[in-house]
Amino acid sequence: MTGGRYLGIVLLAAAGAVAPGSTALSQATKVPGLVQEGNYDPGNLGMQMQPAPPNDDAGAVYAVGPWPTYTPSLADGEGRELVQSFCGICHSTTYITMQPPLTSATWEAVVNKMVGTFGAPIPEPSAQAILAYLKSHYTPETRKE
């Protein structure tokens, strides 16, 4: 055998000894936690173990609390019917009752926005009556919980 061929055979034999899956590597080097090639011990290897992420299945039921299935009624007073009829054209009156108590100036800006910006078909006398109703029942001074 020539020297080059002999060196090639030795290199191939050495490469086979350290190839993955060979017993020579796992016997020569002890890898912490390694039970068998590709199979590791589930114990702590000196690191912090993290919990597995929750496994939510498709049939999971989530509780979100009670959902109101009704529209809270507006406060009794003059202008209530106008609010229900004109404001209810575009949105639920729940938008009025769920607001925090707004100042008179804020209610005026809201009514002007609904008429001017969003084009609510409310005649000026009705808009003034709606505004008077909102100011008399839904401001910080007049709102009753």
C-alpha positions in Angstrom: 0.0 0.0 0.0 1.2 3.4 -0.7 1.6 6.1 2.0 -1.3 8.2 0.7 -3.8 5.3 0.6 -2.7 4.2 4.1 -3.3 7.7 5.5 -6.7 7.8 3.8 -7.8 4.5 5.4 -6.6 5.7 8.8 -8.4 9.0 8.5 -11.6 7.1 7.5 -11.3 4.8 10.4 -10.8 7.7 12.8 -13.8 9.6 11.3 -15.9 6.5 11.8 -14.9 6.3 15.5 -16.2 9.8 16.1 -19.2 9.7 13.8 -22.7 10.3 15.3 -24.2 7.0 16.4 -20.9 5.4 17.1 -20.3 3.9 20.5 -16.8 5.2 20.7 -18.0 8.8 21.2 -20.6 8.1 23.9 -18.2 5.8 25.7 -15.2 8.1 25.5 -17.1 11.3 26.5 -19.8 11.4 29.2 -22.4 14.0 28.2 -24.5 15.2 31.2 -28.1 14.1 30.9 -27.5 11.9 27.9 -29.1 8.5 28.4 -28.7 7.3 24.8 -27.9 9.1 21.6 -30.7 11.5 21.0 -32.4 10.6 24.3 -31.9 12.8 27.3 -32.7 12.4 31.0 -35.7 14.7 32.0 -34.0 15.7 35.3 -32.4 19.0 36.2 -29.0 19.6 34.6 -28.1 22.5 36.8 -30.4 24.9 34.9 -33.7 26.3 35.9 -36.6 24.1 34.6 -39.4 26.1 33.0 -42.9 24.8 32.9 -44.3 23.7 29.7 -46.7 26.2 28.0 -50.4 25.5 28.7 -52.0 23.2 26.2 -55.4 24.7 25.4 -57.5 22.3 23.5 -60.0 23.4 20.9 -62.9 22.5 23.1 -61.8 24.8 26.0 -64.5 27.0 27.6 -63.6 30.4 28.8 -65.6 32.5 31.3 -65.8 36.2 30.6 -68.4 37.2 33.1 -72.0 38.2 32.4 -72.7 40.0 29.2 -75.6 42.3 29.2 -78.2 41.1 26.8 -80.3 44.2 27.1 -79.9 47.9 26.5 -80.0 49.9 29.7 -82.9 52.2 29.8 -82.3 56.0 29.5 -83.3 58.2 32.4 -86.9 59.4 32.5 -87.3 62.9 31.4 -88.4 65.3 28.7 -86.5 64.5 25.5 -86.0 60.8 26.2 -88.1 59.8 23.2 -86.1 62.1 20.9 -82.9 60.6 22.1 -84.2 57.1 21.5 -85.5 57.9 18.1 -82.8 60.1 16.6 -79.7 58.7 18.3 -81.0 55.1 17.9 -80.9 55.5 14.1 -77.2 55.1 14.0 -76.2 53.4 17.3 -77.6 51.9 20.5 -78.5 54.2 23.3 -76.1 52.1 25.4 -73.4 54.4 24.1 -75.0 57.1 26.2 -75.5 55.1 29.4 -72.0 53.6 29.3 -70.2 56.9 29.1 -68.7 58.4 32.2 -70.5 61.5 33.2 -69.6 64.1 30.6 -69.6 67.9 31.1 -72.2 70.0 29.4 -69.6 71.3 26.9 -68.5 67.8 26.0 -72.2 66.7 25.4 -72.6 69.8 23.2 -69.5 68.8 21.2 -70.7 65.2 20.9 -74.1 66.3 19.5 -72.5 68.8 17.1 -70.2 66.0 15.9 -73.1 63.6 15.3 -75.0 66.2 13.3 -72.1 68.0 11.6 -69.4 65.4 11.1 -71.5 62.1 10.9 -74.5 63.7 9.3 -77.2 62.6 11.7 -80.5 63.8 10.3 -81.6 65.7 13.4 -83.4 69.0 13.0 -82.0 71.9 15.0 -84.9 72.1 17.5 -84.7 68.4 18.2 -80.9 68.6 18.6 -81.4 71.3 21.2 -83.9 69.2 23.1 -81.6 66.2 22.9 -78.7 68.3 24.3 -80.9 69.6 27.1 -81.9 66.1 28.0 -78.3 64.9 28.0 -77.2 67.9 30.1 -80.0 67.3 32.6 -79.3 63.6 33.2 -75.8 62.7 32.1 -73.4 65.3 33.5 -71.2 64.9 36.6 -73.6 67.1 38.6 -76.9 65.4 37.4 -76.0 61.8 36.8 -77.7 59.3 39.1 -76.1 55.9 39.4 
